[in-house]
Amino acid sequence: MSSIAQLEETLGEAVTTGKIGTVVSVRALLNLPDEQADLETAASVVLGLAGRMIGSDAGRLVTRGQESGRQLNLLMRLDAGGILSVSVTRGSSSQVELVLVVVGNHGVIRLEGAELAEEMGLSGESFGDPDDSWLELISRSVSAETN
């Protein structure tokens, strides 16, 4: 099982307990140590995970990149009413760091830090295999932003 699949399984188990209720928002911050990491690919992996948790991928995506090219911010307002918010940076930390907040209508799940990434076996390579449908959407949004 890949480290992303393990993370998804862990979160899925937490959500299915029903303690947080229906997932209405997912917020993720991913810091990758590699200066050359592909931000769009990494963002597609995180958005794919978030979309599966909230149970939707239809909506409006807005992206904003930083002039230095070291950060990409994405905000997706889902047609079903939920919100996905993802920020991905590269070269700003010495190891993979992940902060993930899943908000339900009855509670919150919060996972964070380099310790989490290490414990889950997450590395920069974990975010290098794109979720193709999300990657296409992100690439179109980034292109529209720069034009």
KOLKESE-9407 format. One line per field, with one value per atom (N, C-alpha, C, CB): residue number from 1; atom name; x, y, z. Coordinates in nm, 4 decimals, m for minus. Glycine has a CB too. Example, Ala and Ser with C-alpha at 12.3 -4.5 7.8 and 13.67 -1.06 7.14 Angstrom:
KOLKESE-9407
marlo	c(1,1,1,1,2,2,2,2)
dopa	c(N,CA,C,CB,N,CA,C,CB)
c1	c(1.3190,1.2300,1.3200,1.1308,1.2850,1.3670,1.2900,1.4084)
c2	c(m0.5690,m0.4500,m0.3300,m0.4473,m0.2250,m0.1060,0.0030,m0.0598)
c3	c(0.7800,0.7800,0.7800,0.9046,0.7080,0.7140,0.7870,0.5725)
end
This chain:
KOLKESE-9407
marlo	c(1,1,1,1,2,2,2,2,3,3,3,3,4,4,4,4,5,5,5,5,6,6,6,6,7,7,7,7,8,8,8,8,9,9,9,9,10,10,10,10,11,11,11,11,12,12,12,12,13,13,13,13,14,14,14,14,15,15,15,15,16,16,16,16,17,17,17,17,18,18,18,18,19,19,19,19,20,20,20,20,21,21,21,21,22,22,22,22,23,23,23,23,24,24,24,24,25,25,25,25,26,26,26,26,27,27,27,27,28,28,28,28,29,29,29,29,30,30,30,30,31,31,31,31,32,32,32,32,33,33,33,33,34,34,34,34,35,35,35,35,36,36,36,36,37,37,37,37,38,38,38,38,39,39,39,39,40,40,40,40,41,41,41,41,42,42,42,42,43,43,43,43,44,44,44,44,45,45,45,45,46,46,46,46,47,47,47,47,48,48,48,48,49,49,49,49,50,50,50,50,51,51,51,51,52,52,52,52,53,53,53,53,54,54,54,54,55,55,55,55,56,56,56,56,57,57,57,57,58,58,58,58,59,59,59,59,60,60,60,60,61,61,61,61,62,62,62,62,63,63,63,63,64,64,64,64,65,65,65,65,66,66,66,66,67,67,67,67,68,68,68,68,69,69,69,69,70,70,70,70,71,71,71,71,72,72,72,72,73,73,73,73,74,74,74,74,75,75,75,75,76,76,76,76,77,77,77,77,78,78,78,78,79,79,79,79,80,80,80,80,81,81,81,81,82,82,82,82,83,83,83,83,84,84,84,84,85,85,85,85,86,86,86,86,87,87,87,87,88,88,88,88,89,89,89,89,90,90,90,90,91,91,91,91,92,92,92,92,93,93,93,93,94,94,94,94,95,95,95,95,96,96,96,96,97,97,97,97,98,98,98,98,99,99,99,99,100,100,100,100,101,101,101,101,102,102,102,102,103,103,103,103,104,104,104,104,105,105,105,105,106,106,106,106,107,107,107,107,108,108,108,108,109,109,109,109,110,110,110,110,111,111,111,111,112,112,112,112,113,113,113,113,114,114,114,114,115,115,115,115,116,116,116,116,117,117,117,117,118,118,118,118,119,119,119,119,120,120,120,120,121,121,121,121,122,122,122,122,123,123,123,123,124,124,124,124,125,125,125,125,126,126,126,126,127,127,127,127,128,128,128,128,129,129,129,129,130,130,130,130,131,131,131,131,132,132,132,132,133,133,133,133,134,134,134,134,135,135,135,135,136,136,136,136,137,137,137,137,138,138,138,138,139,139,139,139,140,140,140,140,141,141,141,141,142,142,142,142,143,143,143,143,144,144,144,144,145,145,145,145,146,146,146,146,147,147,147,147)
dopa	c(N,CA,C,CB,N,CA,C,CB,N,CA,C,CB,N,CA,C,CB,N,CA,C,CB,N,CA,C,CB,N,CA,C,CB,N,CA,C,CB,N,CA,C,CB,N,CA,C,CB,N,CA,C,CB,N,CA,C,CB,N,CA,C,CB,N,CA,C,CB,N,CA,C,CB,N,CA,C,CB,N,CA,C,CB,N,CA,C,CB,N,CA,C,CB,N,CA,C,CB,N,CA,C,CB,N,CA,C,CB,N,CA,C,CB,N,CA,C,CB,N,CA,C,CB,N,CA,C,CB,N,CA,C,CB,N,CA,C,CB,N,CA,C,CB,N,CA,C,CB,N,CA,C,CB,N,CA,C,CB,N,CA,C,CB,N,CA,C,CB,N,CA,C,CB,N,CA,C,CB,N,CA,C,CB,N,CA,C,CB,N,CA,C,CB,N,CA,C,CB,N,CA,C,CB,N,CA,C,CB,N,CA,C,CB,N,CA,C,CB,N,CA,C,CB,N,CA,C,CB,N,CA,C,CB,N,CA,C,CB,N,CA,C,CB,N,CA,C,CB,N,CA,C,CB,N,CA,C,CB,N,CA,C,CB,N,CA,C,CB,N,CA,C,CB,N,CA,C,CB,N,CA,C,CB,N,CA,C,CB,N,CA,C,CB,N,CA,C,CB,N,CA,C,CB,N,CA,C,CB,N,CA,C,CB,N,CA,C,CB,N,CA,C,CB,N,CA,C,CB,N,CA,C,CB,N,CA,C,CB,N,CA,C,CB,N,CA,C,CB,N,CA,C,CB,N,CA,C,CB,N,CA,C,CB,N,CA,C,CB,N,CA,C,CB,N,CA,C,CB,N,CA,C,CB,N,CA,C,CB,N,CA,C,CB,N,CA,C,CB,N,CA,C,CB,N,CA,C,CB,N,CA,C,CB,N,CA,C,CB,N,CA,C,CB,N,CA,C,CB,N,CA,C,CB,N,CA,C,CB,N,CA,C,CB,N,CA,C,CB,N,CA,C,CB,N,CA,C,CB,N,CA,C,CB,N,CA,C,CB,N,CA,C,CB,N,CA,C,CB,N,CA,C,CB,N,CA,C,CB,N,CA,C,CB,N,CA,C,CB,N,CA,C,CB,N,CA,C,CB,N,CA,C,CB,N,CA,C,CB,N,CA,C,CB,N,CA,C,CB,N,CA,C,CB,N,CA,C,CB,N,CA,C,CB,N,CA,C,CB,N,CA,C,CB,N,CA,C,CB,N,CA,C,CB,N,CA,C,CB,N,CA,C,CB,N,CA,C,CB,N,CA,C,CB,N,CA,C,CB,N,CA,C,CB,N,CA,C,CB,N,CA,C,CB,N,CA,C,CB,N,CA,C,CB,N,CA,C,CB,N,CA,C,CB,N,CA,C,CB,N,CA,C,CB,N,CA,C,CB,N,CA,C,CB,N,CA,C,CB,N,CA,C,CB,N,CA,C,CB,N,CA,C,CB,N,CA,C,CB,N,CA,C,CB,N,CA,C,CB,N,CA,C,CB,N,CA,C,CB,N,CA,C,CB,N,CA,C,CB,N,CA,C,CB,N,CA,C,CB,N,CA,C,CB,N,CA,C,CB,N,CA,C,CB,N,CA,C,CB,N,CA,C,CB)
c1	c(0.0844,0.0000,0.0892,m0.0962,0.0574,0.1371,0.1106,0.1052,0.2014,0.1858,0.0633,0.3111,0.0314,m0.0883,m0.2128,m0.0917,m0.2134,m0.3268,m0.3437,m0.3078,m0.2323,m0.2379,m0.2960,m0.0972,m0.2539,m0.3074,m0.4573,m0.2346,m0.4964,m0.6383,m0.7190,m0.6567,m0.6655,m0.7341,m0.7501,m0.6578,m0.6449,m0.6498,m0.7564,m0.5128,m0.7572,m0.8562,m0.9961,m0.8241,m1.0089,m1.1390,m1.1972,m1.1277,m1.1129,m1.1574,m1.2043,m1.0444,m1.1330,m1.1707,m1.3033,m1.0600,m1.3239,m1.4469,m1.5656,m1.4324,m1.5460,m1.6582,m1.7073,m1.6183,m1.6306,m1.6804,m1.8012,m1.5698,m1.8143,m1.9272,m1.9097,m2.0490,m1.7981,m1.7790,m1.7734,m1.6524,m1.7201,m1.7137,m1.8336,m1.5843,m1.9187,m2.0354,m1.9975,m2.1018,m2.0713,m2.0464,m1.9306,m2.1733,m1.8353,m1.7200,m1.7677,m1.6083,m1.7360,m1.7764,m1.6569,m1.8627,m1.5385,m1.4214,m1.2952,m1.4160,m1.1997,m1.0681,m0.9644,m1.0471,m0.8717,m0.7633,m0.6318,m0.7733,m0.5435,m0.4141,m0.3024,m0.4115,m0.1930,m0.0699,0.0398,m0.0382,0.1043,0.2112,0.3387,0.1745,0.4429,0.5748,0.6671,0.6327,0.7209,0.8134,0.9548,0.7723,1.0518,1.1888,1.2579,1.2711,1.2206,1.2871,1.2571,1.2444,1.3612,1.3471,1.2861,1.4824,1.2960,1.2464,1.1121,1.3478,1.0511,0.9238,0.8193,0.8729,0.7388,0.6323,0.5103,0.5974,0.4834,0.3749,0.2383,0.3769,0.2167,0.0875,0.0614,0.0811,0.1625,0.1466,0.1174,0.2728,0.1944,0.1723,0.0325,0.2799,m0.0087,m0.1416,m0.2507,m0.1600,m0.2285,m0.3290,m0.3465,m0.2902,m0.2373,m0.2443,m0.3258,m0.1011,m0.2982,m0.3666,m0.5134,m0.2965,m0.5416,m0.6809,m0.7588,m0.6875,m0.6944,m0.7599,m0.8009,m0.6682,m0.7088,m0.7368,m0.8507,m0.6106,m0.8436,m0.9465,m1.0821,m0.9059,m1.0834,m1.2086,m1.2752,m1.1842,m1.1947,m1.2509,m1.3055,m1.1447,m1.2434,m1.2926,m1.4244,m1.1892,m1.4355,m1.5571,m1.6643,m1.5263,m1.6226,m1.7179,m1.7609,m1.8364,m1.6772,m1.7138,m1.5890,m1.8079,m1.6006,m1.4919,m1.5459,m1.4074,m1.6760,m1.7364,m1.7454,m1.8769,m1.6915,m1.6970,m1.6104,m1.6544,m1.5786,m1.4992,m1.3654,m1.5749,m1.2571,m1.1220,m1.0571,m1.0362,m0.9988,m0.9211,m0.7796,m0.9848,m0.6805,m0.5413,m0.4676,m0.4714,m0.3695,m0.2810,m0.1410,m0.3264,m0.0504,0.0890,0.1668,0.1509,0.2768,0.3657,0.4640,0.4404,0.5041,0.5954,0.7227,0.6301,0.7715,0.8954,0.8764,0.9472,0.7510,0.7241,0.7423,0.8123,0.7551,0.7790,0.6519,0.8784,0.5387,0.4144,0.2979,0.3916,0.2035,0.0813,m0.0343,0.0843,m0.1332,m0.2515,m0.3728,m0.2704,m0.4579,m0.5770,m0.6979,m0.5609,m0.8072,m0.9318,m1.0410,m0.9638,m1.1101,m1.2175,m1.3468,m1.1859,m1.4417,m1.5774,m1.6581,m1.6423,m1.6987,m1.7693,m1.9162,m1.7570,m1.9694,m2.1110,m2.2005,m2.1490,m2.1571,m2.2338,m2.2232,m2.1864,m2.1427,m2.1344,m2.0062,m2.2455,m1.9255,m1.8012,m1.6896,m1.7567,m1.5803,m1.4635,m1.3374,m1.4540,m1.2526,m1.1203,m1.0182,m1.1003,m0.9243,m0.8206,m0.6854,m0.8430,m0.5973,m0.4667,m0.3585,m0.4623,m0.2520,m0.1315,m0.0147,m0.1085,0.0677,0.1855,0.3059,0.1701,0.4114,0.5347,0.6499,0.5636,0.7555,0.8761,0.9975,0.8898,1.0942,1.2208,1.2146,1.2728,1.1047,1.0921,1.1093,0.9574,1.1346,1.1542,1.2599,1.0202,1.3150,1.4193,1.3621,1.5149,1.2330,1.1671,1.0204,1.1800,0.9524,0.8109,0.7328,0.7569,0.6485,0.5607,0.4191,0.6049,0.3250,0.1857,0.0975,0.1431,0.0108,m0.0935,m0.2243,m0.0799,m0.3106,m0.4370,m0.5478,m0.4342,m0.6456,m0.7593,m0.8859,m0.7631,m0.9596,m1.0851,m1.1962,m1.0886,m1.2840,m1.3900,m1.5230,m1.3958,m1.5900,m1.7232,m1.8255,m1.7319,m1.9527,m2.0559,m2.0716,m2.1885,m1.9923,m1.9966,m1.8585,m2.0668,m1.7527,m1.6205,m1.5092,m1.6044,m1.3856,m1.2667,m1.1653,m1.2044,m1.0968,m0.9803,m0.8619,m0.9960,m0.7565,m0.6376,m0.5157,m0.6240,m0.4408,m0.3144,m0.2095,m0.3229,m0.0913,0.0069,0.1499,m0.0222,0.2380,0.3800,0.4647,0.3975,0.5932,0.6913,0.6818,0.8329,0.6440,0.6307,0.5217,0.5989,0.4106,0.3023,0.3505,0.1835,0.4174,0.4665,0.5618,0.5364,0.6504,0.7467,0.6757,0.8526,0.5831,0.5096,0.4298,0.4156,0.3744,0.2946,0.3820,0.1935,0.5125,0.6016,0.5933,0.5708,0.5459,0.5329,0.6681,0.4316,0.6961,0.8180,0.7794,0.9289,0.8745,0.8479,0.7950,0.9738,0.8458,0.8029,0.6562,0.8912,0.6055,0.4650,0.3715,0.4338,0.4211,0.3393,0.3813,0.3477,0.4532,0.5041,0.4244,0.6429,0.3254,0.2425,0.1073,0.2270,0.0835,m0.0326,m0.1659,m0.0224,m0.2670,m0.4055,m0.4452,m0.5005,m0.4496,m0.4595,m0.5791,m0.4657,m0.6956,m0.8118,m0.7945,m0.9401,m0.7389,m0.7142,m0.6006,m0.6825,m0.4974,m0.3838,m0.4281,m0.2743,m0.5146,m0.5645,m0.6408,m0.6556,m0.7269,m0.8036,m0.7105,m0.9042,m0.6113,m0.5158,m0.4361,m0.4199,m0.3860,m0.3068,m0.3871,m0.2574,m0.5143,m0.5991,m0.6182,m0.7355,m0.6394,m0.6606,m0.5352,m0.7053,m0.4198,m0.2924,m0.2675,m0.1735,m0.2945,m0.2765,m0.3660,m0.3057,m0.4910,m0.5841,m0.5383,m0.7237,m0.4775,m0.4298,m0.3150,m0.3845,m0.2256,m0.1083,m0.1360,0.0020,m0.2509,m0.2865,m0.3694,m0.3619)
c2	c(m0.1173,0.0000,0.1240,m0.0004,0.2193,0.3419,0.4263,0.4226,0.5183,0.6044,0.6942,0.6894,0.7377,0.8199,0.7358,0.8778,0.6104,0.5213,0.4966,0.3873,0.4841,0.4634,0.5870,0.4316,0.7056,0.8297,0.8379,0.9532,0.8055,0.8102,0.7103,0.7810,0.5924,0.4918,0.5393,0.3590,0.5961,0.6472,0.7557,0.7024,0.8489,0.9568,0.9021,1.0647,0.8096,0.7494,0.6809,0.6507,0.6096,0.5428,0.6453,0.4559,0.7559,0.8601,0.9245,0.9671,0.9470,1.0097,0.9150,1.0510,0.7862,0.6923,0.6654,0.5619,0.7041,0.6893,0.7792,0.7223,0.8834,0.9746,1.0823,0.8979,1.0796,1.1766,1.3210,1.1446,1.3405,1.4778,1.5109,1.4989,1.4137,1.4363,1.4342,1.5683,1.5072,1.5161,1.6110,1.5633,1.5683,1.6530,1.7691,1.5711,1.8917,2.0107,2.0907,2.0992,2.0630,2.1391,2.0586,2.2752,2.0699,2.0098,2.1171,1.8825,2.1354,2.2323,2.1583,2.3482,2.1753,2.1072,2.2051,1.9891,2.1914,2.2647,2.1600,2.3727,2.1554,2.0594,2.1354,1.9634,2.1086,2.1676,2.0567,2.2372,2.0741,1.9772,2.0339,1.9416,1.9544,2.0056,2.0275,1.9105,1.9539,1.9588,2.0894,1.8398,2.1639,2.2905,2.2715,2.3577,2.1499,2.1226,2.0500,2.0410,2.0303,1.9571,2.0230,1.9506,1.9408,1.9890,2.0205,1.8837,2.1483,2.1910,2.1466,2.3411,2.1531,2.1142,1.9657,2.1479,1.8831,1.7394,1.7100,1.6638,1.7698,1.7482,1.7955,1.8218,1.9098,1.9621,1.8678,2.1020,1.8045,1.7125,1.5918,1.6666,1.5458,1.4324,1.4723,1.3857,1.5892,1.6343,1.6652,1.7587,1.7305,1.7592,1.6311,1.8504,1.5334,1.4049,1.3409,1.3110,1.3403,1.2861,1.3627,1.2914,1.4950,1.5787,1.5595,1.7267,1.5538,1.5349,1.4030,1.5430,1.2981,1.1675,1.1693,1.0575,1.2459,1.2532,1.3282,1.3203,1.4330,1.5139,1.4573,1.6593,1.3664,1.2973,1.3739,1.2633,1.4662,1.5447,1.5985,1.6604,1.6193,1.6838,1.7864,1.5792,1.8161,1.9134,2.0483,1.8664,2.1492,2.2816,2.3789,2.2773,2.4899,2.5950,2.6072,2.7303,2.5934,2.5990,2.7327,2.4845,2.7921,2.9151,2.8843,3.0357,2.9235,2.9012,3.0342,2.8045,3.0385,3.1544,3.1026,3.2526,3.1437,3.1074,3.2249,3.0587,3.1961,3.2998,3.3326,3.2541,3.4574,3.4985,3.4171,3.6436,3.3758,3.2985,3.1562,3.2941,3.1137,2.9780,2.8743,2.9445,2.9186,2.8263,2.7895,2.8869,2.8490,2.8192,2.8238,2.9180,2.7318,2.7267,2.7113,2.6092,2.7993,2.7959,2.7646,2.9315,2.6757,2.6361,2.6430,2.4941,2.6932,2.6982,2.6457,2.8439,2.5433,2.4859,2.4935,2.3396,2.5642,2.5703,2.4644,2.7149,2.3643,2.2520,2.2854,2.1288,2.2317,2.2539,2.2051,2.1834,2.1020,2.0458,2.1313,1.9045,2.2377,2.3297,2.3249,2.3045,2.2215,2.2107,2.2961,2.0677,2.3039,2.3820,2.2989,2.5158,2.2986,2.2367,2.3484,2.1264,2.3541,2.4563,2.3877,2.5641,2.4088,2.3420,2.4444,2.2240,2.4420,2.5204,2.4235,2.6342,2.4361,2.3511,2.4416,2.2516,2.4154,2.4915,2.3959,2.5746,2.4512,2.3712,2.4496,2.3327,2.3740,2.4332,2.5173,2.5155,2.5077,2.5920,2.5135,2.6610,2.3837,2.3018,2.1960,2.2355,2.1386,2.0372,1.8970,2.0389,1.8809,1.7516,1.7753,1.6634,1.6703,1.6829,1.7159,1.5523,1.8179,1.8558,1.8642,1.9917,1.8112,1.8116,1.8549,1.6726,1.9507,1.9902,1.9637,2.1418,1.8861,1.8495,1.8692,1.7027,1.9514,1.9775,1.9397,2.1279,1.8457,1.8004,1.8497,1.6425,1.9347,1.9943,1.9293,2.1481,1.8795,1.8237,1.9138,1.6819,1.8819,1.9654,1.9390,1.9423,1.8414,1.8145,1.8106,1.6837,1.8309,1.8229,1.8396,1.6916,1.8224,1.8480,1.7361,1.9853,1.6993,1.6107,1.6948,1.4820,1.6943,1.7729,1.6826,1.8963,1.6748,1.6016,1.6998,1.4753,1.6962,1.7945,1.7552,1.9253,1.8162,1.8155,1.7136,1.7964,1.7327,1.6429,1.5056,1.6998,1.5026,1.3745,1.2907,1.3965,1.3547,1.2855,1.2287,1.3795,1.3117,1.2684,1.1508,1.3846,1.1607,1.0519,0.9251,1.0937,0.9403,0.8248,0.7551,0.8682,0.8319,0.7753,0.7281,0.8783,0.7552,0.7156,0.8076,0.5755,0.9295,1.0252,1.0863,1.1357,1.0942,1.1589,1.2455,1.0534,1.3176,1.3980,1.3129,1.4708,1.1903,1.0994,1.0592,0.9742,1.0631,1.0287,1.1224,1.0335,1.2413,1.3427,1.3638,1.4740,1.2674,1.2788,1.2036,1.2314,1.1244,1.0480,1.1184,0.8980,1.1951,1.2840,1.2107,1.3758,1.2771,1.2381,1.3120,1.2746,1.2377,1.2996,1.3924,1.1931,1.3561,1.4426,1.5755,1.3721,1.5695,1.6929,1.7726,1.6620,1.7037,1.7730,1.8533,1.6725,1.7957,1.8673,1.9932,1.7754,1.9808,2.0954,2.2031,2.0503,2.1614,2.2570,2.3265,2.1856,2.2513,2.3100,2.4130,2.2009,2.3834,2.4799,2.6055,2.4177,2.5881,2.7038,2.7888,2.6583,2.7243,2.7983,2.8730,2.7020,2.8099,2.8758,2.9969,2.7784,2.9837,3.0961,3.2109,3.0511,3.1768,3.2791,3.3591,3.2144,3.2916,3.3594,3.4319,3.2599,3.4066,3.4743,3.5969,3.3803)
c3	c(0.0000,0.0000,0.0000,0.1220,m0.0881,m0.0940,0.0299,m0.2225,0.0566,0.1735,0.1601,0.1939,0.0375,0.0162,0.0433,m0.1289,m0.0037,0.0211,0.1710,m0.0535,0.2419,0.3867,0.4553,0.4429,0.4111,0.4671,0.4401,0.4077,0.3175,0.2814,0.3647,0.1311,0.3849,0.4654,0.6095,0.4616,0.6657,0.8027,0.8173,0.8440,0.7227,0.7276,0.7049,0.6231,0.6107,0.5830,0.7045,0.4699,0.7782,0.9000,1.0030,0.9584,1.0140,1.1094,1.0693,1.1189,0.9403,0.8923,0.9095,0.7445,0.8803,0.8860,1.0285,0.8214,1.1290,1.2658,1.2881,1.3680,1.2056,1.2176,1.3226,1.2478,1.3941,1.5018,1.4519,1.5770,1.3307,1.2796,1.1913,1.2010,1.1669,1.0824,0.9362,1.1171,0.8573,0.7133,0.6878,0.6374,0.6054,0.5726,0.4861,0.4993,0.5288,0.4543,0.4024,0.5417,0.4571,0.4158,0.4436,0.4882,0.3526,0.3729,0.3433,0.2818,0.4357,0.4195,0.4328,0.5242,0.3344,0.3382,0.3063,0.2394,0.3792,0.3520,0.3414,0.4642,0.2270,0.2018,0.1709,0.0855,0.2502,0.2251,0.1764,0.3541,0.0563,m0.0021,0.0015,m0.1476,0.0420,0.0538,m0.0811,0.1365,m0.1828,m0.3125,m0.3861,m0.3979,m0.4178,m0.4917,m0.6301,m0.5053,m0.6854,m0.8203,m0.8215,m0.8959,m0.7062,m0.6985,m0.7878,m0.5524,m0.8526,m0.9400,m0.8535,m1.0512,m0.8362,m0.7483,m0.7987,m0.7330,m0.9291,m0.9845,m0.9630,m1.1335,m0.9840,m0.9626,m0.8157,m1.0083,m0.7258,m0.5824,m0.5420,m0.4991,m0.5948,m0.5631,m0.6138,m0.6240,m0.7285,m0.7817,m0.6904,m0.9226,m0.6318,m0.5385,m0.4151,m0.4968,m0.3608,m0.2394,m0.2687,m0.1809,m0.3816,m0.4165,m0.4431,m0.5390,m0.5050,m0.5276,m0.3962,m0.6052,m0.3011,m0.1679,m0.1017,m0.0796,m0.1051,m0.0421,m0.1092,m0.0478,m0.2408,m0.3137,m0.2805,m0.4620,m0.2659,m0.2294,m0.0872,m0.2434,0.0014,0.1393,0.1474,0.2292,0.0688,0.0739,m0.0187,0.0363,m0.1082,m0.1938,m0.3165,m0.1161,m0.3634,m0.4811,m0.5490,m0.4426,m0.6800,m0.7531,m0.8521,m0.8264,m0.8433,m0.9344,m0.8650,m0.9813,m0.9302,m0.8720,m0.9493,m0.7271,m0.8859,m0.9485,m0.8764,m0.9467,m0.9538,m0.8985,m0.9295,m0.9535,m0.8274,m0.8426,m0.7950,m0.7616,m0.8742,m0.8356,m0.8302,m0.9341,m0.7443,m0.7338,m0.7088,m0.6203,m0.7939,m0.7744,m0.7199,m0.9048,m0.6586,m0.6085,m0.7206,m0.4771,m0.7329,m0.8403,m0.8437,m0.8257,m0.7288,m0.7229,m0.7757,m0.5796,m0.7890,m0.8335,m0.7242,m0.9485,m0.6013,m0.4898,m0.4137,m0.3940,m0.4517,m0.3816,m0.4793,m0.2655,m0.4593,m0.5381,m0.4400,m0.6434,m0.4522,m0.3663,m0.4532,m0.2898,m0.4042,m0.4773,m0.3847,m0.5362,m0.4381,m0.3633,m0.4553,m0.3123,m0.4117,m0.4921,m0.4139,m0.5321,m0.4716,m0.4163,m0.4894,m0.4319,m0.4176,m0.4773,m0.5009,m0.3886,m0.6093,m0.6402,m0.5270,m0.7709,m0.4554,m0.3443,m0.2182,m0.3147,m0.2205,m0.1080,m0.0275,m0.0188,m0.0435,0.0324,m0.0246,0.0376,0.0494,0.0074,0.0273,0.0868,m0.0750,m0.0676,m0.0809,m0.1791,0.0107,0.0071,0.0232,0.1184,m0.0744,m0.0729,m0.1041,m0.1751,m0.0253,m0.0539,m0.0574,0.0532,m0.1617,m0.1768,m0.1955,m0.2969,m0.1180,m0.1322,m0.1620,m0.0044,m0.2169,m0.2404,m0.1939,m0.3906,m0.1422,m0.1015,0.0241,m0.2103,0.0996,0.2190,0.3485,0.2195,0.3376,0.4572,0.4273,0.5029,0.5319,0.5129,0.4960,0.6303,0.5244,0.5064,0.4711,0.6350,0.4259,0.3923,0.5192,0.3261,0.5079,0.6182,0.5634,0.6834,0.6368,0.5941,0.7099,0.5421,0.6828,0.7764,0.7047,0.8222,0.7670,0.7054,0.8079,0.6532,0.7715,0.8592,0.7830,0.9060,0.8389,0.7806,0.8734,0.7626,0.8186,0.8986,0.8617,0.8777,0.9632,0.9450,1.0100,1.0028,0.9908,1.0520,1.2023,0.9819,1.2561,1.4003,1.4657,1.4252,1.3898,1.4505,1.3487,1.5220,1.3963,1.3156,1.3368,1.3510,1.2278,1.2350,1.1939,1.1430,1.2739,1.2420,1.2526,1.3366,1.1423,1.1368,1.0893,1.0422,1.1501,1.1067,1.1372,1.1699,1.0584,1.0873,1.0154,1.2265,1.0292,0.9703,1.0347,0.9854,1.1625,1.2326,1.1669,1.3829,1.1302,1.0628,0.9302,1.0408,0.8524,0.7214,0.7367,0.6484,0.8333,0.8554,0.9013,0.9594,0.9948,1.0465,0.9363,1.1594,0.8445,0.7358,0.6190,0.6864,0.6273,0.5188,0.3984,0.4763,0.4196,0.3098,0.2770,0.3453,0.1488,0.1009,m0.0182,0.0619,m0.0710,m0.1896,m0.3040,m0.2331,m0.3146,m0.4215,m0.4058,m0.4229,m0.2841,m0.2598,m0.3352,m0.1099,m0.3654,m0.4313,m0.5764,m0.3554,m0.6317,m0.7686,m0.8726,m0.7731,m0.8302,m0.9225,m0.9307,m0.8762,m1.0364,m1.0392,m1.0449,m1.1562,m0.9945,m1.0147,m1.1427,m0.8885,m1.2539,m1.3868,m1.4051,m1.4902,m1.3541,m1.3745,m1.3010,m1.3271,m1.1802,m1.1062,m1.1682,m0.9605,m1.2162,m1.2765,m1.3986,m1.3158,m1.4788,m1.5972,m1.5563,m1.6818,m1.4565,m1.4072,m1.3506,m1.2995,m1.2734,m1.2152,m1.3251,m1.1170,m1.4208,m1.5298,m1.6072,m1.6248,m1.6350,m1.7056,m1.6222,m1.7395,m1.4919,m1.4047,m1.3926,m1.2668,m1.3803,m1.3720,m1.5023,m1.3415,m1.6156,m1.7464,m1.7581,m1.8613,m1.7133,m1.7188,m1.6298,m1.6778,m1.5168,m1.4235,m1.4851,m1.2909,m1.5569,m1.6121,m1.7436,m1.6329,m1.8024,m1.9290,m1.9049,m2.0213)
end
